[in-house]
């Protein structure tokens, strides 16, 4: 029983699901709530409903991991045989049933929440995410760059979901007050969008690195990933270029919008230096082990990006950083 449970947790990538949950809770309670323009303002999306939103996101992501492993069994037997679960410890039939159940629950909760906030069109976000994950696993993953962009887009959507469900309710409750002071809640969207952009570009980097790590198995089954199409030299060039873009964007944000010495220290130690080290590792990587180390490093960098929300919370709490929308 315990072994079977471990297999299920491995199949749905439990650590990744927990990071998804932490990201959304961090956006809500470490970023958006302390940045509200006044102590009298409160988040309007209910705590229970927000917990449902997190569960919905986790269930859809888990279903995506399952369907990805289902269709990737053969290449994974070459790339990472020790980590194959579908068809080994969990039958292919049971994996598909679990995939369907998680998707139905995830989308069902999402549709309920969309109607709860009075924006039925938000239901499309959940349906679209499920569809993209299916077509990614069955087709787009094999194509040049498209699969990488889809995964990066869906990862960026994780923090944005918090804003999509919160800001309409804030506008509905406090819109007249904000208009009176010629203010709005767009700054909350800007803050969360910055985290989403970082999630997008960091995920894109990681996906390309993973493709380089899985080159052997992917090539054997006719996939058209970036390393297979461009070759290792130009793949390294693309990744290093994305790292440079990330560094430039972070420096721009730090100097233009959020400059303070605490953020400068955090960015330098946990983002700038690791990104530079990542670039060096990519340039010097020559085998599967080298790319695996780079993949591990970019995961730590992504986690550092999320944890900056803790820094923002502390800065706002101690009045080192103030909301631009203060009333």
Secondary structure, DSSP 8 states (H G I E B T S, - for coil): -HHHHHHHHHHTTHHHHHHHHHHHHIIIIIIITTTSSSTT----S-HHHHHHHHHHHHHHHHHHHHHHHHHTHHHHHHH-GGG--BTTTB-HHHHHHHHHHHHHHHHHHHHHHHHHTT-GGGHHHHHHHHHHHHHHHHTGGGSTTHHHHHHHHHHHHHHHHHHHHHHHHHHHHHHHHHHHTT--SHHHHHHHHHHHHHHHHHHHHHHHHHHHHTHHHHHHTT---HHHHHHHHHHHHHHHHHHHHHHHHHHHHHHHT---HHHHHHHIIIIIHHHHHHHHHHHH--SHHHHHHHHHHHHHHHHHHHHHHHHHHHHHHTTSS--TT--
